[in-house]
Amino acid sequence: MTEPRPARPDPSTEVVTICQDLIQIDTSNYGDADGPGERKAAELVAGLLDDVGIESQLFESEPGRTTVVARWGEHDGNRHRDPLLIHGHLDVVPARAADWQVHPFSGDIVDGYLWGRGAIDMKDFDAMVLSVVRARARAKADPSRPVVLAFTADEEAGGRKGAHWIVDHHPDLIRDCTEAVGEVGGFSVTVNDRRIYLIETAEKGIAWLKLTAKGNAGHGSMRHLDNSITALSEALARIGAHEWPVHVRPAMAELLQVVAEVVGETYDEADPTPLIQHFGSAARIMDAVIRNTTNPTMLQAGYKANVVPSEASATLDGRIIPGLEKEFYATLDELLGDRVTRETIHTDVSVETTFDGAVVDAIRASITAEDPGALVAPYLMFGGTDGKAWSRLGIRNFGFSPLRLPADLDFSALFHGVDERVPVDALEFGTRVFDRFLDQA
């Protein structure tokens, strides 16, 4: 039986409008000094909180790079409990309007979907949180424990100007939080007609590296056995062809065991690929989190057709399974060979926690109350979130931005992709789930 939601105003009333308003503010993060920053979106968030009597603070690591932090819901009945950190980022990756069917900063609703950059990464969750908090504040329905709200800058470039900056300069704002909930978890995948909601309990580490090969410059008409482009290309080909071995972490083992039961097959830790295929379009996510990955993403060399350059470089996006850092770098150096060197652009740690405790119980109960018969399981996330910053203070992080998705939606392709969009009814569903969660967490 579905447990009735406490009698108070529908928390999903504002979620679509708030999400549209956030999407219409361009907060593109180019990873450098360019871009509009998050200030306008941060001011919108602060205004929405202030409107219901929640005081917030705005922090700028640099002009325009703005993070909002607020405390809410503490009272005599829950003051003895450690606060819960609820976080979302305000920046988005860039988008070229010419590539999209609907303008990426319009926030238009077409065919039951809300379109725009940030619709799933992650202004949708920002809007869900704000909609729930505002409804509860008006109804004087405090959460089960005190809450710290953080809407951060710069997550899409590693969080150095956002979450990591807060940890470095204002750790007392969040130091007493013991758990955090944020993005890239809580969405459904459909396997054998059963919805499974994936809760992130772990993230791969990040290694963004610059690879460089050097040689002697010279005329393009002559032989050059020390050609820097050739040396770099050979190394990149080795990296591209390398089959990283399978390593199944506990979160993925638990998820794959759930899938095995759903489809009536056996889970084989040595070869989970057959089970992964049951995820359909989401299989690309699952295949990426049972092994390390290395993808060249940028190339730079030369300045004229008939000149062999003295240097060629590439950028590599490496993602590392928790606990495999030494193996990753040792293997990579072997693949690079003697002619190519590496230097760090940005690294961040892997994070991992167990799928247990009061927060997990509340996640499971809130999802199944709104979607009876659904299954809930942990997973290892393919990318990175601000959870990496919070982990530096010992905070356990869970990806839980709930969305009930159509079985045929290629959700994974929408992250940083063209035509990013979210079903309107999924937004409303997630808001109701999150409202229940705050009663129990």
N, C-alpha and C positions, 0 to 999 in steps of 0.2 A: 504494500500500500504506500502511495506517495504521501509523505508527511506534508501537511498544509503549511504554506508560508505564513509567517506571522502577519496579522492584519495591519497593514500600513500601505501607503501609496505605492503604486507600481514603480519599481526602481528603474525600469527601462524606458520611461516616458521621454527622457531627454537624450538618451544615448546616441541616437542617430544625428540629431542636431549638433550635439557637442562634437561628435566625430567629424561631421562636415566642416564645422568651424575650424577645427584643428588642421584638417587636410588643406583647407583654403589658405592657410598661412604657410608659405614656402620656407621650410627649415632645412633645405638641402645641405648636406655635409660632404664637401669635396675632399676632406682629409688634409686640407692645408688652410691657409689664411683666407681663401675665397669662401664665398657663401654668405647667406643672410644671417646666420646664427639663430639662436632659439629665443631671443628676447621677447618677440611679439607673442609667441605661443606661451611662454612662461607668464607673461602678464595676463593673458587670457585665463590660464589655469588659476593664477593667484586671485583674479577677480571672481571666478566661479566659486572658489573656496570662501573668499571674504563675504560673498553674497549670502552665505548660510552661516556666517559667524565663525568660520575657521580661519585663524590667523596663520599666515605663511611667511617665509623668508625667501628672498631672492638672492642668489649668490652668483657672482661672475668670476670665472677663472681668467677670462679676457673680455674686453668689451664685446657685448653681444652674445657671449657663450654662457648662457644662463641656466641655472638649476633652481628648482623650487622645492623647498622642504617645509613640511607642516606636521604638527602633532595633533592628534584628534582622538576623542573617544575615551579619555581617561576619567574615571570616577571612583568613588570610594569602594564600589563593588569589585573593580578589576585592577585597582592600583597595585595590588600585590603581584600581578602577573607581568612577565617580561613583554615588552612591546613587539608587535609584528611589523616588519618593514614591507610595505607595498610599493613597488617601484615600476616606473615606465620611463622610456626616453622620449624626448621631444624632437630629436633630429631624424632625418630620413636620408636615404641615399638619393643621389640626383636622378632625374628623369627627363628624357627628351620628348617633348609633346608630340613631335612629328611621328614618333613610333607608336603612339597610343591610339586606340579607338575613341577613348574619352579623355579629355584633357586631364593630366595627372594632378592638377591642383584645383580641380573644379568641385570635387566632392559630390558629383552628380549621382543620382540614383537611376539606374537603367536595368531593366529586366530583373528587379528584385535584389540587385547588388548595389552597394555603395562603392563607387570607384574613386581611386586616387592613390597617390604615393603616400604610404603610411597606413593604408586601410587595414593591412594585417601586420605591419612592422613599423611602429606599433601604436599608432594613434587610436586604433580600435580599443585596445586595452586601457589606454589613458582615458578614453571616453567612458568605458564601462565603469572604471573606478570612480570617476568624477560623478557620473550619474547616480551610482549607488550611494556614495558618500553624501551627496547633496540631498537625496531623498531621505536618508536616515537622519541627517542633521535636522531637516525640517520636522521630522516626526519624533525627534529626540530619542531615537533608537540607537543607542551607543553599541559598538561592537563588543564581543565577548572579552576582548583584551585591548589595551591601548594600541594605537596604530601610529606609525610614522609613515607619512606619504612623501615620496621622492620622485620628482619628475625631472629627469636629468638631461644635460647637454652631452653631445659628442660620443654617444655610445657607438655610432656607426664608424667611428675612427679609433675605437679602442678605449674610449672613456677617460683619456688622460685629462681632458678639460671638463669632465663631468663627474662621474661616480668616483674615479680614482682621486680626483682633485678634492672631493668632499672628504674622502677617507684620509687624505694627507693633511688637509687644513682644518677640517671641522669634524673630526671623528666622534666628538661627544654628542653630535646630533643623532647618531645611530648606534653608538657603541653598546647600548643596553638592549638592542634587539637581538633575539636569538634565532629567528627564522625570517626568511624573506620569500615573497612570491612575486613573480614577474612574467616575462614573455616566453614565447616558444614552448608552450606546453598547455595541456588542457584541451587541445583540439582533437576531434575525432577522426579516426580512420575506420573504414568499413572492411571487414574481413569475413568472408562467408556469411554475409548479411548480418553480422554482429558489429555494432559500433564499439570500438575500443578507444578510450580517451587516454592519450599519452601525456604523462606528467614527467617533466624533465627533472632528474635528480643528479645529473652529471653533465659536464661539458668537456669537449676536447680542448686541449691547449692550443695556443696560436703561435705560429712562427712565420712572420712576414720577413723575407730575406732578400737582400740584393746579391745576385750572383755576377761575378766579373771575370772575364778572360782578357788577357793582354797579349800583345804580339808586336811585331815591328810594322809600322806603317809603310806603305809603298805604292807603286803604280799597279793598277788593277790588271795590267796586261802581263805581269810577270808571275812566276810561281811563288807562292807564299806558304811554306809548310807550317809556319807559326801563325797562320791567319786567326785572329781573335774570334771572328764570327764563326768559323768552322769549329773551333774548340768549344765555344759556348753551345753551339747547336748540337754537337755530339753529346755533351753533358745533359742537355735538356731532353734529348731523345732517350738517353738511358733512364732518366728520371721518369719520363712519360711511360716507358715500357715496363717499369718495375712493378711487380706484383707484391704489394705489402702484405705480410701474413695476417691471418685472422686472429683477433684477440677479442673475446667476448667478456665484457665487464658485467658485474652483477645485475645492473639495471636492465641490460639487454637480455641477459639470460632469463630474467623473470618475465620480460615481455614475450620472448620467443616461446617460453613454456606455455604462456597463455594462448598464443596463436596456435601452437601445436594442438592444444585441447580443442580449440574452436574448429580447426580443420581436420581433426582426427589423424594427425601424423605424429611422427616421433621427432623430438628435438635432438639434433646432433650438434654438440658444441663445436666439433672440428669442422663441420660444414653446414652452417645455418642458411646457406643460400637458398635451398628449396623453400624454406619457410618464409624467407624474406620476399620471395616472388608473390606471395599472397597479399602483400601490401599494395599491389598495383602501382599507381604513379608514385606513391610514397616510398617505393622500394629504393629509389635513388638516395633517400635520406638514410634508410636503414643500412644500405650497403656501405655508406660512408662512415658509419659509426662502429663498425666491427673491424676496422683497420685504420692505420695512419693514412693520410692522403697528402699528396704534393702536386700542386698545379701551377705551372708557369702562367703568369697573368699579364706581364708587360715585357716588351723588348726595346732595346735602344742601341743603335750602332750606326756608324758611318755618317757621312755628310756629302758624298759625291759619288757618282756612278763609277768613276775610274780610279778611286782611291781606296785602298785597303786600310781600314781604320786600325789604330793601335789598341783600341779597347772596345769591347762589346759587353753589354750588361743585360740582365733580365731580373724581373721580380718574381718571387716564388711565394705562393700561399701554402704554407704547411699547417696541417691540423693533426694534433697528437693525442692518441688515446691516453687517458690517465695512467701514470706509472711507466710510460714507455719513452720518456724523454731521452734517456741515454741511448737507447736502441735507435731512436729516430735520427739523432744527429750522427751517430756512428755510421749508419747505413747511408745517409745523405752524403757524408763526406766521401765515402767509397764511390758513390755514383758520380760525384762531381769530378773525381780524378785530380791529377796534379796541376792541370792548367787553369782550373777555375777556383776562385776563392769566394767565400760568403761573408757577408756582414749583416748585422741585425738592423732591420727597420723598426720592427715592433714585435715584442713577445708578450704573452700573458699565460698564466697558469691554467692547467686543467683543474676542474673542481668536481667533487663527488661526495654525495651523502647517501644515507640509507633511506629506503622507502618505508618509513614507519614514524610513529609519533602522532600527537594530537592534530597537527596540521594535515598530515596524510589522511587521518580518519575524517577530518572535516571536508577535505577535497572529495573523497570517495562518497561521503554521504550527500554532499550538495549536488554532485553530478547525478547520482542515481535517483535522487528525489525528483529531478526535472526530466530525467531520461531513464525510466525504469527498465531494467534488463541490460543496461549498458555495462561494459567492463572497464575497469580502470587499472592501468599498469604503468610502471616507470619506463623511462628510456634515457639513453645517452644522446645529448644534443650535438648536432653536427657543427654548429657555429659557436659564437661566444656572446655573452650578455654581460650586463653590469653585475651579475652575480659573482664574477671574478673579483671585482673590487670589494664587494661586501664580504667575501670569504676571507679577506685579509684581516677582518675583525672577528673571525670565527663564526660568522653567521651562516646557518644552513640555508641553501637556496633551492627553491622549487619553481619550475616553469609551470605557471597555472594561469593562463588567460583563456578561459573556456569558450569553445566554439563548437556547436553541433553542425557539421558540414555535410553537404550532399555527397553521396558515395562516388559520384562521377567527377567531382571537382579535383583538378590537379593542383592541390593546395601548395605543394612544395615548390612548384614552378613560379608561384606568385611572389615569393620572397626575393626582393631586389629585382623582380622581373617586370616586363611590360604588361600593362593592363591589370595592375594590382587591384584587387577588389575583395569585398567581404559580403556574404549574404546578409541582408538586413535582419532576417529572422535569426541568424546566428548571433548577431550582435545583441539582440533582445534576449535570446536564450542565455548567453553568457552573463548578461547583467543580472538575470534572475538567479543563476547559479552562484555568482559572486556574492550577491546579497545573502543567500543562505549560508555561504561559507563564513561570512563575518559573524554570524550568530553562533558558530560552533568552533572556530579556530582557536 
